[in-house]
């Protein structure tokens, strides 16, 4: 749980005093899009691994 709080604090600190509102918004959206893509890839890999797919 402490790692999650540390990640949250790092995320908030990274975007504090960054600059223009549009740049901040764009980077936040890009960050969440990248996290979503990594989650999808992780899910697909774990699903294939769990079902015995031959790589």
N, CA and C atoms as a LAMMPS dump frame, in Angstrom:
ITEM: TIMESTEP
0
ITEM: NUMBER OF ATOMS
165
ITEM: BOX BOUNDS ff ff ff
-5.0000000000000000e+02 5.0000000000000000e+02
-5.0000000000000000e+02 5.0000000000000000e+02
-5.0000000000000000e+02 5.0000000000000000e+02
ITEM: ATOMS id mol type element x y z
1 1 1 N 0.823 -1.189 0
2 1 2 C 0 0 0
3 1 3 C 0.867 1.253 0
4 2 1 N 1.999 1.173 0.681
5 2 2 C 2.868 2.345 0.73
6 2 3 C 3.455 2.658 -0.648
7 3 1 N 3.659 1.616 -1.465
8 3 2 C 4.172 1.848 -2.82
9 3 3 C 3.135 2.575 -3.663
10 4 1 N 1.865 2.257 -3.45
11 4 2 C 0.804 2.935 -4.184
12 4 3 C 0.735 4.405 -3.778
13 5 1 N 0.869 4.686 -2.504
14 5 2 C 0.881 6.073 -2.038
15 5 3 C 2.109 6.822 -2.548
16 6 1 N 3.228 6.133 -2.614
17 6 2 C 4.443 6.743 -3.148
18 6 3 C 4.265 7.068 -4.629
19 7 1 N 3.644 6.164 -5.381
20 7 2 C 3.374 6.415 -6.794
21 7 3 C 2.43 7.59 -6.966
22 8 1 N 1.417 7.668 -6.115
23 8 2 C 0.465 8.782 -6.18
24 8 3 C 1.178 10.106 -5.919
25 9 1 N 2.023 10.149 -4.93
26 9 2 C 2.758 11.369 -4.593
27 9 3 C 3.716 11.752 -5.719
28 10 1 N 4.37 10.763 -6.308
29 10 2 C 5.261 11.015 -7.433
30 10 3 C 4.488 11.58 -8.615
31 11 1 N 3.292 11.035 -8.886
32 11 2 C 2.458 11.493 -9.993
33 11 3 C 2.03 12.941 -9.77
34 12 1 N 1.602 13.264 -8.563
35 12 2 C 1.16 14.626 -8.257
36 12 3 C 2.331 15.597 -8.348
37 13 1 N 3.464 15.211 -7.815
38 13 2 C 4.642 16.087 -7.823
39 13 3 C 5.168 16.32 -9.234
40 14 1 N 5.035 15.303 -10.104
41 14 2 C 5.555 15.431 -11.467
42 14 3 C 4.803 16.492 -12.256
43 15 1 N 3.509 16.658 -11.987
44 15 2 C 2.708 17.591 -12.765
45 15 3 C 2.501 18.94 -12.067
46 16 1 N 3.034 19.094 -10.88
47 16 2 C 2.932 20.371 -10.182
48 16 3 C 3.923 21.362 -10.799
49 17 1 N 3.487 22.563 -11.055
50 17 2 C 4.318 23.626 -11.62
51 17 3 C 4.961 23.228 -12.948
52 18 1 N 4.239 22.448 -13.745
53 18 2 C 4.798 21.994 -15.015
54 18 3 C 4.747 23.063 -16.082
55 19 1 N 3.698 23.839 -16.085
56 19 2 C 3.608 24.869 -17.108
57 19 3 C 2.177 25.096 -17.537
58 20 1 N 1.997 25.246 -18.824
59 20 2 C 0.699 25.554 -19.395
60 20 3 C -0.315 24.429 -19.126
61 21 1 N -1.575 24.807 -18.994
62 21 2 C -2.642 23.852 -18.673
63 21 3 C -2.79 22.775 -19.746
64 22 1 N -2.689 23.165 -21.016
65 22 2 C -2.849 22.193 -22.096
66 22 3 C -1.736 21.143 -22.092
67 23 1 N -0.529 21.568 -21.817
68 23 2 C 0.588 20.619 -21.759
69 23 3 C 0.388 19.643 -20.616
70 24 1 N -0.026 20.159 -19.48
71 24 2 C -0.262 19.31 -18.319
72 24 3 C -1.368 18.303 -18.612
73 25 1 N -2.45 18.757 -19.199
74 25 2 C -3.568 17.86 -19.521
75 25 3 C -3.151 16.801 -20.53
76 26 1 N -2.422 17.22 -21.549
77 26 2 C -1.966 16.284 -22.57
78 26 3 C -1.071 15.197 -21.966
79 27 1 N -0.152 15.578 -21.118
80 27 2 C 0.753 14.597 -20.517
81 27 3 C 0.025 13.658 -19.572
82 28 1 N -0.984 14.172 -18.864
83 28 2 C -1.769 13.303 -17.981
84 28 3 C -2.541 12.269 -18.79
85 29 1 N -3.151 12.695 -19.881
86 29 2 C -3.885 11.762 -20.737
87 29 3 C -2.93 10.739 -21.338
88 30 1 N -1.779 11.185 -21.785
89 30 2 C -0.791 10.282 -22.357
90 30 3 C -0.297 9.267 -21.323
91 31 1 N -0.107 9.714 -20.092
92 31 2 C 0.323 8.81 -19.019
93 31 3 C -0.7 7.71 -18.798
94 32 1 N -1.973 8.072 -18.693
95 32 2 C -3.011 7.07 -18.443
96 32 3 C -3.213 6.169 -19.654
97 33 1 N -3.033 6.691 -20.844
98 33 2 C -3.129 5.866 -22.042
99 33 3 C -2.013 4.814 -22.064
100 34 1 N -0.819 5.214 -21.703
101 34 2 C 0.306 4.271 -21.653
102 34 3 C 0.086 3.199 -20.589
103 35 1 N -0.433 3.595 -19.439
104 35 2 C -0.718 2.633 -18.37
105 35 3 C -1.79 1.648 -18.832
106 36 1 N -2.817 2.146 -19.528
107 36 2 C -3.868 1.269 -20.036
108 36 3 C -3.312 0.29 -21.064
109 37 1 N -2.439 0.763 -21.941
110 37 2 C -1.828 -0.121 -22.943
111 37 3 C -0.97 -1.192 -22.283
112 38 1 N -0.212 -0.83 -21.284
113 38 2 C 0.595 -1.815 -20.556
114 38 3 C -0.279 -2.837 -19.844
115 39 1 N -1.411 -2.397 -19.305
116 39 2 C -2.339 -3.313 -18.647
117 39 3 C -2.927 -4.304 -19.645
118 40 1 N -3.277 -3.837 -20.837
119 40 2 C -3.835 -4.718 -21.862
120 40 3 C -2.8 -5.745 -22.307
121 41 1 N -1.582 -5.303 -22.513
122 41 2 C -0.518 -6.227 -22.926
123 41 3 C -0.234 -7.242 -21.826
124 42 1 N -0.207 -6.792 -20.585
125 42 2 C 0.02 -7.71 -19.463
126 42 3 C -1.097 -8.734 -19.361
127 43 1 N -2.343 -8.275 -19.515
128 43 2 C -3.48 -9.194 -19.472
129 43 3 C -3.375 -10.234 -20.586
130 44 1 N -3.064 -9.805 -21.796
131 44 2 C -2.967 -10.734 -22.919
132 44 3 C -1.849 -11.75 -22.702
133 45 1 N -0.716 -11.288 -22.204
134 45 2 C 0.402 -12.201 -21.959
135 45 3 C 0.057 -13.212 -20.878
136 46 1 N -0.521 -12.757 -19.783
137 46 2 C -0.877 -13.663 -18.682
138 46 3 C -1.963 -14.646 -19.12
139 47 1 N -2.927 -14.175 -19.916
140 47 2 C -3.981 -15.064 -20.417
141 47 3 C -3.385 -16.154 -21.3
142 48 1 N -2.503 -15.765 -22.204
143 48 2 C -1.871 -16.752 -23.089
144 48 3 C -1.005 -17.72 -22.298
145 49 1 N -0.326 -17.221 -21.315
146 49 2 C 0.533 -18.071 -20.489
147 49 3 C -0.314 -19.039 -19.672
148 50 1 N -1.446 -18.568 -19.122
149 50 2 C -2.297 -19.401 -18.272
150 50 3 C -3.027 -20.476 -19.085
151 51 1 N -3.313 -20.204 -20.358
152 51 2 C -4.035 -21.182 -21.169
153 51 3 C -3.086 -22.14 -21.898
154 52 1 N -1.809 -21.983 -21.705
155 52 2 C -0.858 -22.93 -22.286
156 52 3 C -0.515 -22.657 -23.727
157 53 1 N -0.6 -21.419 -24.165
158 53 2 C -0.264 -21.059 -25.532
159 53 3 C 1.224 -21.256 -25.749
160 54 1 N 1.58 -21.921 -26.851
161 54 2 C 2.981 -22.135 -27.169
162 54 3 C 3.547 -20.922 -27.873
163 55 1 N 4.584 -20.32 -27.29
164 55 2 C 5.171 -19.108 -27.856
165 55 3 C 6.157 -19.452 -28.925
